[in-house]
Each structure stands twice: as structure tokens, then as C-alpha cells.
């Protein structure tokens, strides 16, 4: 059974790799186009020495050549390009441009690649005063470990995305590396081992400046404790739960406390 599961995992990894490395099909959906664009942009990340990375571009041009494409549907889906890209760059602990302009052009040209992505360093691009770049509204968030063992007893962040899990750099079945910011140790103390390797995350809403809690674990529960109430966070709920200063979060049987500045 183990060998069979391993073979299935390798086959799925091969399919995903061939999807992004090979040419997109002419009828690729807007979501498939978005995912492929994100993969291409992630490859533009550059090492900067001493374990740091940078994304040195602030203007992204996406060209989609698809006869009969629904331009409105593509435009609606690609509104998620900037926040999704910033989320990926944060997971990679990569320095990001304060301002980022994304442009999408949809044509019906035949004989052209379905998707083309161009990255530019443009000195004229500046942050919009109406909508600060992601993280600009971020409050400081202190995470105190109440139950369980972590690399630190308290963390303080201003990042727009904070990943919580067991071990610093867990790897999934497809070989993808996740980088946790709050790192529970591989310790059997009745608490730490109940934290999943990719358990939860805090995500900044750049419009409101508030953090939301997301449950990324499929089996171990994530529960928000507030004023004597227990609020279960559904796994992979795209809405998340808005957190407040003083909230406690139960991760399996481990417990952390949030203090928002």
C-alpha cells in the first residue's frame, strides 16, 4: 500500500510538473492561466546572498492569446494576481517591491503562446495613495506560546502572512517546501506533536489592516478562543476568521496567544 501511494504521488507530481513546464492548452481556463502565471513569476525570484531572496521587478505584463477567450472572466480572475503573488513571495521569505503594477492583455491571436509573462523594473511605478501596498497597514503581531515547544517563547511580526506549523521547512508529497514563521519543535510533550506541519496561517487583509486566521490542517483542529467562547475554524475556508488582540488559538492541543499592536 505504501509503495502504491508513493507511485501515485510521483505520478501526480509528474502531471503538475508537465503542466507548468509544457505549453498550455489553447482552451486553458482563466484559473489555469493564473496558476501558470504565478509559477512563471515565482521562477523570477533571485537569490541575494545569506539566505535572502528578492523579486526585483515592479511591473508585470501578462499576454494571453486565446481565440474566443472571455476577456471579462480572465480580467476577474487575474485581479487575484498581485495578492496571490505577494502571498507566494512572503512564503519564500522574499523581499518585495512596495508598489507592484500588473497588466493583462487578452487577444485572439493564433500562432502565439497561450501565455506570456514579462517582468520589468519600472522607475515610474509608485504606490497608490488610495490602496497601500500589502503590509503597509500591518500592525505588529506578537505570538506567545502558551502550550507546546517552539524555537522561541514569543515571536513578533509585521509580515502580511505568518505561517504556523511543526518544523521550520516541511516538505509535502510533491516536494514543495513550506517555510513556517512560528515553528513548533519535533517534541513529544502532549502538545507540540499535535500541530500539523502546515497547520494554520495569519493573513493580512490589506483593505482593512486586520489579520484573519486560516486553518490549513485537514485533521488536527484549529480553534479560536475568545471571551470564553470556542470558535472552530473550518479547514481551508477561504474567508478565515478575523482575530483580535488577546485571542488564543488552539492548534491540536497546543495553544498560542495573539497580541496585536
Secondary structure, DSSP 8 states (H G I E B T S, - for coil): -HHHHHHHHHHHHHHHHHHHHS---TT--HHHHHHHHHHHHHTT-EEEETTEEE----EEEEEEE-TT--HHHHHHHGGGHHHHHHHHHHHTTEE--S--EEEEEEE--SSS-SEEEEEE--TT----TTS--TTTT---EEEEEEES-BSSSEEEE--SEEEEEESSS-B-TT--B---SEEE-S--SSSGGGS-TT-EEEEEETTTTEEEEEE--SSS-EEEEETTEEEE--BT-SS-EE--TT-EEEETTEEEEEEE-
